[in-house]
Each structure stands twice: as structure tokens, then as C-alpha cells.
């Protein structure tokens, strides 16, 4: 199973790591406060202390210009249900204009799943959020919220982080 390793730091430092390991499949992202380097591989990572994930679902090549991470904490007991729901997803996002790639990541070193989507630009993501396909893709989530009994499988609220994809010059 393919793995994703994530490390954070300054843009300059992570750029130097990416250059040092140019033969590895890495994507550099810049956020508001810090940079993120992704390493997708079947083998081991070159990162010293990364967050570790298994790639549960992958469509497209990582890239584009804009990345969105939906970070979703899930209890140990809730993992099978959460993963089942994602395995049944409508797969409508892949047909959206400007869509580049998606990764559904199972955490191996914490409790937070990450749904990464990559877009040709921020406006493409915003168009997806306003689309009927987005409503359809997320109606199952709303129904699940209503049917779920306490305790919930989500120990904390989910949160979204966005990044600019740094292209090589």
C-alpha cells in the first residue's frame, strides 16, 4: 500500500530537502504560517520525523496550483465506519472542472484522517463548493450526522487548511 509522509517547516528548508531528494515524488506546499512537504512513496521516507499515512484512495497526480486538506479526527472505534463511508463516496469531484487529484489518507501516527484535494486554482475549488455535485457528495455526511448516536466517532471538530502548490522554477 502506498504511503504518504508529511513534514512541516520553513519554505526555504523544505525546498532544500526537496532539491536534495529530487528523484523522490515530493510536492511542496505553502500555507499561511508554514510550508508542508509531501512525500508519496511505496518505500521509506527520507524525512526525519514525519506524520505517517496510508493512502486509502488516490486519483490523479499531485500538483496543480491550490491544495485543500480536510483534517478529520476520528476515534479508534469509528475508523471502520469512517473508512466504509469514504469507500462508498459518490466520486463526483473527479468530474469537476479544474480538479487535479485527491488522496484519502489513513493516519498511522495520530487520529486525524486527511482528505487532500488538488486544483488548478482556488476558483476551481470554490466553484466545486457551490456546485450541485458538492451538495450531492456531502448529503450523505449530513444524513450520517443525524443518524449517529452519542458518543460520536469524531472526538473534535474537523478543520480545513489550504495551500499554494510551489512549482519548480
Beta strands, then each sheet from edge to edge (+ up, - down):
strand 1: 3-9
strand 2: 26-30
strand 3: 35-41
strand 4: 51-59
strand 5: 66-73
strand 6: 99-107
strand 7: 112-119
strand 8: 159-166
sheet 1: 1+ 3- 2+ 8- 5+ 7- 6+ 4- 1+
end
